[in-house]
Amino acid sequence: MCGMEKIIACQISYVPVITDRIDEKVEKILSLIENSGLEWNTGLFATEIKGPKTLIFSLIQEIFEGAEEEGQFVLEIKLSNICGC
């Protein structure tokens, strides 16, 4: 994977606001990440994702659009091109 395209790391936190369905909305976003085919690991406050730059940015757009369908939210994203690859 490293030789073909630049690998980056992403840490993302999704927080739905003004809702009583927090768990359901978070699960929807997590399913987008799980189905992305990228390497990921969910922690207590964020999910770390690692993969080709174009796929990470595509997933971020998909997450944003999916979250937008669910209502108001905060999406915190950290990106790094230093991932040990």
Number of C-alpha atoms within 10 A of each C-alpha: 9 10 7 7 11 13 21 22 22 21 19 18 18 20 15 20 13 9 12 9 11 12 10 12 19 16 11 15 18 16 11 15 23 15 9 16 10 15 12 17 13 15 10 6 10 16 17 18 21 20 22 16 17 13 16 21 15 12 18 18 12 16 21 16 11 15 21 12 9 17 12 13 16 12 14 11 14 10 17 11 13 9 12 7 12
